């Protein structure tokens, strides 16, 4: 059994800040826990825009606080994401999130992330080995 608080993760290697400056993420459960998924608490900042494409992962997101516009870049469909709303990227959809207020969410990834992942130029998280190298 593992017990962690989001607060305990601040300032550790599990607290990742994006190079873009648009979000930070506390990686609560990682690949090293060997449970088949990773769990993150992520905050995307109001007034920013983040384009993503999880070519190597499936992601489920549940909004806890704030509000954001989600755009499926492949279809042009737009969704308003507010607390209690979930979205699932089960088709590796290219998407953009535009928070209207600070947007706090829980994210589940499969396969699990290792920890330091950040979006590359295409918005992709690379697949990484447990020792932090690209797979």
N, C-alpha and C positions, 0 to 999 in steps of 0.2 A: 504494500500500500504506500502511496505517495500523497503528501499533503503540501500544497504550496499556495501562498497568497500572491496576488498580482503585485502587491507592495514589495514583497520579499525579492521579486525579480528585478526591481529597479536598479540600474547601475551594474548589472551582472552581464555575462556573455549571452544570457537569454533575452536581454533587452536590446532590440535592434532598431536603429534609426535609419531611415532610407536615405540614400545619397541624394535623392531629389528634394528632401526636406518636406515631403507632403504627408508623411505618416511615421509612426513608431509602433513597434509590436513587441509584446511580451510573449515569448515562446514558452508556454506553460508545460506542454508535453512535446517531446522531440523524438526523433528516430531512435536515439539511444535508450529510450524507455522500452522499445521493442513491443509496442502494442498495436502497430499497424496503421497509425494515424498520428498527426500532430495537431495540437490545439493552441491557438494564439488569441490573445486579447490585443486588438489593434485599434488605434485611434488615427483617423484620417482628418486632416485639419481643414476647417472651414475656409472656403474661398479657393481651395486648390483643385487640381484635376490630376488624376492618376489613370493612365491607360495601361491595361494589363492583358496578358494572354498566358494562361497557365497551360502551355503546350504539353507539360510533363506531369501535371497534377490535376486532380479533381478537387474543387473547393466548395464547401458549404459555408455560408455567412449568415449570422443572425444579428440583426441590429439591436443593441441594448439602449443606446442614447443617441440623440441627434437625428439628422435627416440628410439624405443624399439622393441625387439623381443618378440612376444606373442606366447606362446606354449599352445595348447589345450592338457593337460596331458592325456585326455581320448582317443584321436585319434592320437596324435603325430604330428598333423598339426602345422605348424609354419607360422606366419604372421609378416610382417614388418609394424610397426605402425609409421606413420609420420604425421606431421601437416595436418589436414583436414581429417584424417581417423577416423572412428568410429568403435567400436566393441560392440556387445551386448551379454551379458551372460544370455540368456533367458532360458537356459536349466540347470542352476546351474553347469556349467562346471568347473572342477578343471583346473586351468591354472597357468602359471608362466610368469612373466614379467621380462625381462632383459634389462634395459635401457642402451643404448650405449652412450647417453649423458643425462644430466638432462632432465627428461620427465615430462612436465607439461600438465595436462589434466583436463577436466571438467567431473565429474562423477555424474550420477543420480541414486538414489537407491529407490526401492519400495520393501517392505514397507520402509518408511523413517527411517533413523537412529536417535537416540536420541542425540548423540554428542560425547561421549568418546570412542566409539567402536574402538577396535583394533583386529587384527587377533589372534585367539587362536592357539593352537598347530597344529590344522588341517587346518589353514588358513581361518577359519570361523569367521564372525562377529556374535556375539550372538544376539538373539532378546532381546531387553531391553524395560522395561516399561518407561513411561515418566519421572519417578523420578530417572532413572538411574540404576534400579535393573534389574537383568536377569529375563526375562519373563518365 
